[in-house]
Amino acid sequence: MTRKQTDTDRWSRYFAADGSESVMEKRKGFGEEMKVLMINGSPRSNGNTSTALHEMEKIFLQEGIETEIVQIGNQDIRGCIGCGACRKKGKCVFQDVVNETAAKFEACDGLVVGSPVYYASANATLVAFLTRLFYSTPFDKTMKVGASVVAARRGGLSATFDELNKFFTICGMPVASSQYWNSIHGAAPGEAEQDAEGLQTMRTLARNMAFLMKSIALGREKYGLPEKEAVQRTNFVR
Ligand SMILES: Cc1cc2nc3c(=O)[nH]c(=O)nc-3n(C[C@H](O)[C@H](O)[C@H](O)COP(=O)(O)O)c2cc1C
């Protein structure tokens, strides 16, 4: 099994014919090939976030799970303008990597989001990307497994970890966990290779995530996805 960096054909079967709409959800049965989409929110494609993601990727490949890494932190990505057009269009009005990644997100069984810590938060480019990606995509994300990993020189790791996990927990995505909060230490690119505990945390996370994804595929076959009620929205103004 090899990692597919740019296997657009494989993913694009989930695009609608005209490329404009999100298609009906396609869920795989147990035993079908699983995929994890990995988002690197660092501007450095070979930095410490990348080290963490690649450590996980080795385990996914051992587990027979296909992966793809999408590099986000080095792209020019604007934030959400709250226009609401995505509710009608089923995609963001800004045609960029957000809409390109949407179909990959829809097709994947698991999503890993990695970020360097910038001022005790995630990289702002990544936050712009995730905000638009999660808000503009109408497909059901329930039971896609999420995991976030963070890299920093010294501080702000668990705050950033919390920030990223909230994208998963607003939309029915179970969060995979490890033996410690999913963080790795290093400043210059490659320094994280020396963080033995951080690397082990990433491997454990990938094993736990693979188990969860496979268990969910089995459970979905046996029990189906949980029933959904019509969403009630109550806005509190005072
Ligand atoms: C703008 C900026 C802000 C940063 N803020 C923090 C911080 O709050 N805490 C910290 O420990 N490291 C901070 N760092 C260091 C990075 O988190 C660290 O170098 C990390 O390994 C970068 O990951 P990468 O190699 O994947 O880009 C900051 C770096 C930059 C460029």
The ligand as an ORCA input file, in Angstrom:
! r2SCAN-3c Opt
* xyz 0 1
  C       4.502     33.524     14.595
  C       4.992     32.409     15.480
  C       4.453     32.242     16.732
  C       4.871     31.206     17.556
  N       4.304     31.050     18.774
  C       4.690     30.040     19.579
  C       4.086     29.831     20.848
  O       3.131     30.513     21.244
  N       4.552     28.833     21.624
  C       5.603     28.026     21.225
  O       5.998     27.161     21.975
  N       6.172     28.155     19.995
  C       5.742     29.141     19.169
  N       6.290     29.274     17.927
  C       7.261     28.256     17.464
  C       6.599     27.141     16.620
  O       5.408     26.674     17.205
  C       7.562     25.966     16.452
  O       8.717     26.400     15.796
  C       6.937     24.800     15.726
  O       7.791     23.694     15.788
  C       6.681     25.136     14.267
  O       6.115     24.008     13.621
  P       6.390     23.717     12.059
  O       7.853     23.379     11.945
  O       5.510     22.597     11.699
  O       6.045     24.974     11.342
  C       5.874     30.299     17.093
  C       6.403     30.457     15.809
  C       5.973     31.497     15.011
  C       6.544     31.649     13.617
*
